[in-house]
Amino acid sequence: MRIVPIVVACLVAVLTLGLTGCERDAPTPEERAAIEPLVRTFLEQMARAYAEQSTRPLADVSAPRHIADVQRQFELVRAGGRRLEPVLLSAEILDLKVLRRSNAIVSVQEVWDTRSYDAFSGELVGHDPASLLHSHITMKRMDGQWRVTLRRVEETTGGPRLALPSPVPD
């Protein structure tokens, strides 16, 4: 009878689809305990990397692809004649999803105090003491360790900008 293999194949397909559709994305307590502190460490290391204009601080928390992306961002900032010194004031995790136990997506509300300097003279050219960013940080488990593969800023709102006094004519 050919009907039995067809019925079995259909039953397996339905069960597979049902199980895939029920896949959970809530992190386990162990995953949460590993990922949450890593988010703050990553952001602090990102600030250090920008201040030093070096990707070395990211070596233990980011994947090679992300490190290459950050290096390109440094080059864009330098090409604009700037050097940034960001300081992380706060980071609040708004959402955390773990997919298939090897990928994570973290939505974060970040508050930064960012100073911008002229890359050549070192003169302060801008200051945003309360820049609010909403970002999504994508992570992947690599060799048993979570690594950042992407950080995408979705929304930015800033505080008052630094107003440099104009020289007074004699």
N, C-alpha and C positions, 0 to 999 in steps of 0.2 A: 504494500500500500504506500503510495507516494504522499498521501495526505498527512501522515504522521510527521515526516521530516519538515513539511511546510508549516504545520502547526507549531512544531518545536522551534523552528527558525523565527516565526512571527512572535512567539512567546518570549524568546531570548531578546529580540529586537525591542519589544515593548518594555521589558524589564530593564534593559540597558538604558533606554531613553528615560525611563522613570527615575532610575538611580542618578543619571547625569543631571536631570532637571532638579533633583533634590540635593545636589552638591551644596554643602554649606560653605559660606565664605567668612564665617565668624572665626576669629583666631582662637586657638587653644590658649590656656593661661601661660603655657611655656612660650608660645609664639609671641604673645603680647609682652611678656617679660623680656624677651630678646629684642623685639622691634622698637618698643616705645623709647627706651633709653638711647637706642641707636639713632633715632630721629634727631634728638637734641645734640648728640655727639656729632652727627653729620653736619648739622647746621652750624655748630660752633667751628668745626673744621673747615667748612666752606668760608666762613668769615675770615678765619686765619689764612686760608689760601688766597683770598682776594687781597688781604692786607700785605701778604708777602709776595704776591704775584707769582705764586708757585703752586703746583698741584700736589706737591709732596704731602701736605697735611691730609689729603683725601685718600692716600694709598691704602689705608686700612679699612675704609668705609665705603669706597666706591668701586664700581666695576671699571675696567679699562675704557669702555665706550663712553661712560659718563665723564671720566677724567679728560678724555680727548675733547668732549663738548665744552667742558669748563675752560680748557686751554684756549679754545677758539673764542670764548667769551672774554677772556683776558685780553686777547689780541684786539678785539673790537673796542674794548674800553681804552686800551693804549692808543689805538688808532684815532680815537676821539680826543686824545690829549689829556686823559684823566687817569687818576689812580683812586680806587675806592678803599675806604676803611670802614666796613660795616661791623656793628656790634649787635649781637642777638640779645634783645631785651626779654622776649618771651616766645614760647612756642606751645601752642595748644593743639593736641590731636583732636580733630573733629570727627574723623571716621577712620577705621582701620579694617581692611578686608584682606584675607589670605586666601588665595586661590590655588587649589591643588597642592597645598602645603609647601609650595616652592616659589610662589610669587605673592607679593604684597603690594597693596595700594594704600597709601596713607594720605588723608586730607589734613592739612595743617594750616592753622592761622598763626602767622609769624609777625612779630613786631620787632623792627630794626631801628637802630640809631645809626644813620649812615652819613659819613663825611666824604666829600669828593674834593680831591686835590688836583691842581694842575700837575701833569706828569713831568713837566720840565722844571718849573720853578718851585714846586712843592707848596705853593700858596693854596690856602683853603678857598675853594670856589663854590661850594655848596654844602648845606647841612640839612638833613631831614631827621629830626630827633624822634620821630614816631611814625615811621613808614609801616603801614599795615599791608601784609601780603597774604593771599590765600593761595596755597600751592598744593600740588599733588606730587607725592614722591613715590616712585615705583621702585620696588626692591625685588631681588631674586636671591634665592638661597644658592650659594656657590661654594662647593667644597665644605659644606656644613656651616657656612657663615652667611648671614644676610649682608648683601651689598646693594648700594643705591645704583640703579641703572638709568634713572631719569628724574629730573625735578622740573616740573612745569608750573610756572606762576600763572594763575588764572585771573587774578584780580589784584590791583594795587591801589591803595589810597594812601596819601601822604599827609603828614602834618604840615605845619608852617615851614616854609623854606627860609634858609638863611638870607637875610638882607644885608649885604655888605654896604657900609656907608660910602657915599660918593665923596670924592675929595672936594673940599671947600675951596673955591677960587680965592686967590689973594686979592 
